Amino acid sequence: MNTLHAVDLEPEIRLLLCCVKQQLGDNACQQQIQELLNHSQLDWKKTIKMARFHRLLPLLHRALSSMAAVEVPAEILKQLRSYHLSNIGRTLFLVRELIAFLDILDANNIKAITFKGPVTAISAYGDLSLRTFCDLDLLVHPDDFLTLREIAINHGYECDKLMALSERNCLAQLTPQKQSSYLRSQKEFSLFNPKNRIFLDIHQGILSQHFFPLFDTRWIWHHTQGVKIGRKQVLSITPEVQILVLCAQGAEDYWNQLGKLCDVAMLINKYPELDWQLLLELSDERDVSRRLLLGLSLVHNLYGVVLPDSVQKQLQALPSLQTLVEEVQQNILLGKRAHIDSRLTMGRVLHQFRLMANWSNRVNFVGDLMQPTLADRAAVPLPQSLFFLYYLLRPLRLVQEIFCHKK
């Protein structure tokens, strides 16, 4: 693991890494797990908490269930089994919601690509029960983005529940034309089923508009495949594009959960015939090569995933990326970022710059940050005649957001 060795890690993290590697087919991990159970002072409460945070509870349960009962306290196995069964129940509940919603879209002649969630569970793990997810993600054509929103509302779904109340009120006060303009600038909106209390994230982009190469997703529709989930054949994306999307979004979130890296590792393991040349070409065309290589380097270091020579050569050609790899690796393994922080900080801004190779994308990123937001309008209400003042206020609020947030 480069500068970070296994001896530097807490036994709880080492156990989670071994559980993933065992699922990937590393037979030596069985012995390593036994040694951790026999010779280390595992804090079981901490182990379960970390497994839940990193979304690796199902793999932890599967690995420990194969151990001799004397090595794992019966109460712990019972607790893990309870969590696992609860996850299975929730997964099946979400799958039913997905199928019902896709039936609504079919009735309205709207095509949608299902990604992450149950699709990754099936395509990467081969088992719905082995992956933890709490919502559903669909990608639609930009032309259908707002139409789908109206259809969902007509079927009892609620929109924008995750938006701050002040921003929701501000959006409601906009003219229909300005509402439409605002919504079209967003990569996604959330739908909420109040009856089942399930969230669906409807995407037109993979990343936000500040990174346009993955906000514009029309190219993805040329890389789709069918996946059978329950009784329904759903439209999804090819393994190569799944890996690209997972690495792009994982890098955006600073790879804050081991489960996200596990998804990538499982996909690579499941598809030995993966078209690496296509994957590298797609990532280069959309300036996400650094995001992709960061993710691939991490799954190699942490889970022992073997990478082809073509990827190794690109990693060697980017020695500066290794610093970022080690930084992210230490943050996630040593618990320096034990929570998911979506606030805009200087660290996150610099992180974005490091992930972009194309200077035009960096300029667009800064330009997008300077655009007035709903939060600006909600914080400082101004009449339409003074709208231009928001362009003067935005830099000040941006500085406040980046440097003056509460720790």
C-alpha positions in Angstrom: 0.0 0.0 0.0 2.8 2.4 -0.8 3.8 4.4 2.3 0.9 3.0 4.3 1.5 -0.5 5.6 -1.0 -3.0 7.1 0.7 -2.7 10.5 -0.3 1.0 10.6 -4.0 0.1 10.3 -6.5 -0.6 13.0 -7.5 -4.3 13.1 -11.1 -3.4 12.3 -10.1 -1.8 9.0 -7.7 -4.7 8.2 -10.6 -7.1 8.8 -12.9 -5.2 6.4 -10.2 -5.1 3.7 -9.7 -8.9 4.1 -13.4 -9.5 3.8 -13.5 -7.7 0.4 -10.4 -9.5 -0.8 -11.8 -12.8 0.2 -14.9 -12.1 -1.9 -12.6 -11.2 -4.8 -11.2 -14.7 -4.6 -8.0 -14.1 -2.5 -7.8 -17.5 -0.6 -5.0 -16.3 1.6 -7.4 -13.8 3.3 -9.2 -16.7 5.1 -6.0 -17.3 7.2 -5.5 -13.5 7.7 -9.1 -13.2 9.0 -8.5 -16.1 11.4 -5.3 -14.5 12.7 -7.2 -11.2 13.2 -9.9 -13.0 15.1 -7.5 -15.0 17.3 -4.6 -12.6 18.0 -5.9 -9.0 17.8 -8.1 -7.1 20.2 -11.0 -6.4 17.9 -13.5 -3.9 19.1 -16.7 -5.5 17.7 -18.9 -2.5 18.3 -16.4 -0.4 16.3 -16.1 -3.1 13.6 -19.8 -3.1 13.0 -20.0 0.7 13.1 -17.2 1.0 10.5 -18.7 -1.8 8.3 -22.0 0.1 8.3 -20.4 3.4 7.4 -18.3 1.9 4.6 -21.3 -0.1 3.4 -19.5 -3.4 3.8 -21.8 -5.2 6.4 -23.0 -7.9 4.0 -19.4 -8.9 3.1 -18.4 -8.8 6.7 -21.3 -11.1 7.6 -20.6 -13.5 4.8 -16.9 -13.8 5.7 -17.5 -14.2 9.4 -20.3 -16.7 8.9 -17.8 -19.1 7.4 -15.6 -18.9 10.6 -15.8 -21.4 13.4 -18.4 -20.3 16.0 -15.7 -20.2 18.7 -13.8 -17.5 16.8 -16.7 -15.1 16.5 -19.0 -14.4 19.5 -22.5 -15.8 18.9 -24.0 -12.4 19.8 -22.0 -10.7 17.1 -23.0 -13.2 14.5 -26.6 -12.8 15.5 -26.3 -9.0 15.2 -24.7 -9.2 11.8 -27.3 -11.6 10.6 -30.0 -9.2 11.8 -28.4 -6.3 9.9 -28.0 -8.4 6.8 -31.6 -9.6 6.8 -32.7 -6.0 7.3 -30.6 -5.0 4.3 -32.1 -7.7 2.2 -35.6 -6.6 3.1 -34.8 -3.0 2.3 -33.2 -4.0 -1.0 -36.2 -5.9 -2.1 -38.4 -3.0 -1.1 -36.3 -0.7 -3.2 -36.4 -3.1 -6.2 -40.2 -3.2 -6.1 -40.3 0.6 -6.1 -37.8 0.8 -9.0 -39.9 -1.7 -11.1 -43.1 0.2 -10.3 -41.6 3.5 -11.3 -40.1 2.1 -14.5 -43.5 0.8 -15.4 -44.8 4.4 -15.1 -42.1 5.6 -17.4 -42.8 2.8 -19.9 -46.5 3.9 -20.0 -45.3 7.4 -20.8 -42.7 6.3 -23.4 -39.8 7.7 -21.4 -36.6 5.7 -21.5 -34.4 5.6 -18.4 -31.0 4.0 -17.6 -30.8 2.4 -14.1 -27.3 2.7 -12.6 -25.7 2.1 -9.3 -28.1 0.6 -6.7 -29.5 -2.9 -7.6 -27.9 -2.8 -11.1 -24.4 -2.7 -9.5 -25.4 -5.3 -7.0 -26.3 -7.7 -9.8 -23.7 -6.8 -12.4 -20.7 -6.5 -10.0 -21.6 -8.8 -7.1 -24.0 -11.2 -8.8 -26.2 -11.0 -5.7 -28.6 -8.3 -4.6 -28.0 -9.1 -1.0 -24.3 -8.3 -1.0 -24.5 -4.6 -1.7 -25.9 -1.9 0.6 -27.8 1.1 -1.0 -30.4 3.4 0.3 -31.9 5.1 -2.8 -32.4 4.6 -6.5 -30.6 6.3 -9.4 -32.0 6.8 -12.9 -30.5 8.7 -15.9 -32.8 10.2 -18.5 -32.4 12.1 -21.7 -32.2 15.9 -21.1 -35.3 16.4 -23.2 -37.3 14.1 -20.8 -35.8 15.6 -17.6 -38.6 18.0 -16.8 -41.3 15.9 -18.4 -40.5 13.1 -16.0 -40.7 15.5 -13.1 -44.3 16.4 -14.0 -45.2 12.8 -14.5 -43.8 11.9 -11.1 -45.7 14.7 -9.4 -48.9 13.5 -11.0 -48.3 10.0 -9.6 -48.0 11.3 -6.0 -44.2 11.8 -5.8 -42.9 14.8 -4.0 -39.9 16.9 -5.4 -37.1 18.7 -3.8 -37.5 17.3 -0.3 -33.7 17.4 0.2 -33.6 21.1 -0.8 -33.3 23.7 2.0 -36.8 25.2 2.8 -35.6 28.7 2.0 -34.4 27.5 -1.5 -37.6 25.6 -2.1 -39.6 28.8 -1.3 -37.3 30.8 -3.6 -37.8 28.3 -6.4 -41.6 28.4 -6.0 -41.5 32.2 -6.4 -39.8 32.1 -9.8 -41.8 32.3 -13.0 -42.4 29.0 -14.8 -39.8 29.9 -17.4 -37.1 30.7 -14.7 -38.0 27.5 -12.8 -37.4 25.5 -16.0 -34.1 27.3 -16.7 -32.9 26.6 -13.1 -33.9 22.9 -13.1 -32.3 22.4 -16.5 -29.0 23.6 -15.0 -29.1 20.9 -12.3 -27.6 17.4 -12.8 -30.4 15.8 -10.9 -33.4 16.2 -8.7 -34.8 14.0 -6.0 -38.2 12.4 -5.9 -39.7 11.2 -2.7 -42.5 8.6 -2.4 -44.3 9.6 0.8 -46.1 6.3 1.1 -43.0 4.1 1.0 -40.5 6.8 2.1 -38.1 6.1 -0.7 -36.0 8.5 -2.6 -35.3 8.3 -6.3 -32.6 10.5 -7.8 -33.4 11.5 -11.4 -30.2 12.4 -13.3 -29.6 14.2 -16.6 -25.9 14.5 -15.7 -23.4 12.3 -13.9 -21.5 15.3 -12.4 -22.8 18.8 -11.9 -22.6 21.5 -14.6 -19.3 22.8 -13.3 -17.8 19.7 -15.0 -19.6 19.7 -18.3 -17.9 16.6 -19.9 -20.0 14.4 -17.5 -23.0 16.8 -17.2 -23.7 16.1 -20.9 -24.5 12.4 -20.9 -25.8 11.9 -24.4 -22.8 9.7 -25.2 -23.7 7.2 -22.5 -26.8 6.1 -24.5 -24.4 4.4 -27.0 -23.0 2.2 -24.2 -26.1 0.5 -22.7 -27.0 -3.1 -22.0 -30.0 -5.0 -20.5 -29.9 -6.3 -16.9 -32.6 -8.6 -15.4 -33.8 -7.3 -12.0 -36.7 -9.3 -10.6 -39.4 -9.7 -13.3 -38.1 -6.7 -15.3 -35.4 -6.3 -17.9 -34.0 -2.8 -17.2 -31.7 -0.7 -19.3 -28.3 -0.1 -17.7 -24.8 0.8 -18.8 -21.9 -1.5 -19.9 -19.2 -2.5 -17.3 -16.7 -0.1 -18.8 -19.0 2.9 -18.4 -20.1 1.7 -14.9 -16.4 1.8 -13.8 -15.9 5.2 -15.4 -19.1 6.6 -13.7 -18.2 5.0 -10.3 -14.6 6.4 -10.5 -15.8 9.9 -11.5 -18.4 10.1 -8.7 -16.1 8.4 -6.2 -13.3 10.9 -6.8 -15.9 13.7 -6.5 -16.7 12.4 -3.0 -13.0 12.0 -2.1 -13.6 8.2 -2.0 -15.0 8.5 1.5 -16.3 4.9 1.7 -14.5 1.6 1.1 -17.7 0.2 -0.3 -17.5 2.6 -3.3 -14.0 1.2 -4.1 -15.4 -2.3 -3.5 -17.9 -1.7 -6.3 -15.1 -1.0 -8.8 -13.0 -3.9 -7.7 -16.0 -6.3 -8.0 -16.8 -5.1 -11.5 -13.2 -5.6 -12.6 -13.2 -9.1 -11.0 -16.5 -10.0 -12.6 -15.6 -9.0 -16.2 -12.1 -10.4 -17.1 -12.9 -9.6 -20.7 -13.3 -5.9 -19.9 -12.4 -3.6 -22.8 -9.7 -1.6 -21.2 -8.7 0.3 -24.3 -12.3 1.6 -24.7 -12.4 2.6 -21.0 -9.2 4.6 -21.3 -10.3 6.2 -24.5 -13.7 7.3 -23.0 -12.0 8.7 -19.9 -9.5 10.6 -22.0 -12.2 12.1 -24.2 -14.1 13.4 -21.2 -11.1 14.6 -19.1 -11.8 12.0 -16.4 -8.6 10.1 -16.8 -7.2 11.2 -13.5 -10.5 10.3 -11.7 -10.4 6.9 -13.3 -6.7 6.3 -12.6 -7.1 7.4 -9.0 -9.9 4.9 -8.5 -8.0 2.1 -10.2 -4.8 2.8 -8.3 -6.8 2.6 -5.0 -8.4 -0.7 -5.8 -5.0 -2.1 -6.8 -3.4 -0.9 -3.5 -6.2 -1.8 -1.1 -7.7 -4.9 -2.6 -4.9 -6.3 -4.8 -6.8 -5.9 -8.0 -4.5 -6.7 -11.0 -4.4 -3.9 -13.5 -3.4 -4.3 -17.2 -0.1 -3.0 -18.5 -1.9 -0.2 -20.4 -3.3 1.2 -17.1 0.1 0.7 -15.3 1.8 2.7 -18.1 -0.6 5.6 -17.6 -0.1 5.6 -13.9 3.7 5.7 -14.3 3.3 8.6 -16.7 1.5 10.6 -13.9 3.8 10.5 -10.9 1.9 13.5 -9.4 -1.2 11.4 -9.1 0.6 9.1 -6.7 0.6 11.9 -4.1 -3.2 12.2 -4.4 -3.5 8.4 -4.2 -1.6 8.2 -0.9 -3.5 11.2 0.5 -6.9 9.7 -0.2 -5.7 6.3 1.0 -4.6 7.6 4.3 -7.8 9.7 4.7 -10.1 6.7 4.2 -8.0 4.1 6.1 -6.8 6.2 9.0 -10.3 7.7 9.6 -9.2 11.3 9.0 -12.5 11.9 7.2 -14.9 9.8 9.2 -17.9 11.6 7.8 -19.3 12.6 4.5 -18.7 16.3 4.0 -20.4 18.0 1.0 -19.6 21.6 1.9 -17.6 23.6 -0.5 -14.1 24.2 1.1 -10.8 25.3 -0.3 -9.7 21.7 0.0 -12.5 20.5 -2.2 -11.9 23.3 -4.8 -8.2 22.3 -5.0 -9.1 18.7 -5.2 -11.3 19.4 -8.3 -8.4 21.3 -9.9 -6.1 18.4 -9.4 -8.5 16.0 -11.0 -8.8 18.0 -14.2 -6.1 17.9 -16.9 -7.9 20.3 -19.3 -7.5 24.0 -18.4 -10.7 24.9 -20.2 -12.6 22.7 -17.8 -10.9 24.4 -14.9 -11.9 27.8 -16.2 -15.5 26.5 -16.7 -15.5 25.1 -13.2 -14.6 28.6 -11.7 -17.1 30.3 -14.0 -19.8 28.0 -12.8 -19.0 28.7 -9.2 -19.5 32.4 -9.9 -23.0 31.9 -11.1 -25.7 33.1 -8.6 -27.5 30.3 -6.9 -30.9 29.7 -5.3 -29.1 29.9 -1.9 -27.9 33.4 -2.8 -31.3 34.5 -3.8 -32.9 33.0 -0.7 -30.3 34.7 1.6 -30.5 38.1 -0.1 -33.9 38.7 -1.7 -33.7 41.3 -4.4 -36.2 42.5 -7.0 -35.7 41.4 -10.6 -34.6 44.8 -11.6 -31.6 44.4 -9.3 -30.7 40.9 -10.3 -27.3 42.0 -11.6 -26.2 42.7 -8.0 -26.2 38.9 -7.4 -23.1 38.7 -9.7 -21.4 41.1 -7.3 -22.6 39.3 -4.2 -21.7 35.9 -5.4 -17.9 36.2 -5.0 -18.4 37.5 -1.5 -20.7 34.6 -0.5 -18.4 32.1 -2.2 -15.5 33.3 -0.1 -17.7 33.1 3.0 -18.7 29.6 2.1 -15.2 28.4 1.4 -13.3 30.0 4.3 -15.9 30.8 7.0 -17.9 27.6 7.4 -18.2 26.2 10.9 -15.9 23.3 11.7 
